[in-house]
Amino acid sequence: MTRRVQLEWVLLLVVGLCACGKPATYRYDVDAAVYHKFSGDLAMGHVTKLVGFGPRPAGSSALETSRKYIEARLSSLGWETQRQTFESETPASDKVTLVNLRARYTPKPVADLWERPYKVLIGSHYDTKLYEDNEFPGANDSGSSTGALIEIARVLVEPPSVAQVCELVFFDGEEAFGKNITDVDGLYGSRYFAKQLRKEEASQHPEHGIILDMIGDRNLNVGVPVDSPRGLYKKLLKAANDLGYGEYFGMHNSGIIDDHVPLNEIGIPTIDIIDLDFQPWHTAGDTLDQVSSDSLRIVGSTTLLLIEKYLLGDD
Ligand SMILES: [Zn+2]
């Protein structure tokens, strides 16, 4: 074997290792950034579609319809999806089948896509609260964040692709079957997801998590719960201020029990971007007219800039 051939073997080995073990790298470039491509109107179109499926509590056929809709949209954008299916006992019935929908992106097919390390988890629950006696449309809760996450999926794969270092997760069963979330009711999807992730090596864990929830209120007033990591909150404010949206973002006066909690508990710093100051919350008044495409755009583009510039970039 000549020295030249040996070198080629070494190079092949290095390239091979990079191809299967390391996440793709990314550098923030203001000219190539994609945050401004987020369309509030396209996001609103998804919210309208989801609300059209009817109330979507965990275990319902309307939620299965929503799942198929999300899968079809993501797949048309080049994302691979995977259903994380599990059963759980709930106060409402013996067992409910729940499904977290995970999505990853790669420009070329790879065998180890789901084992690849990634940097940012972006999540939203997609179930709606179960009410026996009223039609709960869930336009803002959870239509808004679900629609925004589908639009984020579209924007992320535009060059330069940051999609390769992200995982999108649509969590099932965030809502409690009883009135309020308790230790055993609610957060079914994120608790299960975190439990599975904890079994994996730390190198498989994302460095940052972002949860979107109730982000479409036409009177937008995001109040990040105080149990979100302070460092992530500061970066969120920087991104919002860069875009002139600082007035829409602040801190809630307490912690909030939401899908960020199980992730923080297993050591993944996760911020909850939520506007709980929403008059028709958990009522039949959570209708499409309460949701504005401007609010979706403000939160969507701020979230993308947070990821591109402050989480993955050099700032
Ligand atoms: Zn809710």
Boltz pocket constraint, residues with backbone or C-beta under 6 A from the ligand:
constraints:
  - pocket:
      binder: B
      contacts: [[A, 129], [A, 141], [A, 175], [A, 282]]
      max_distance: 6.0
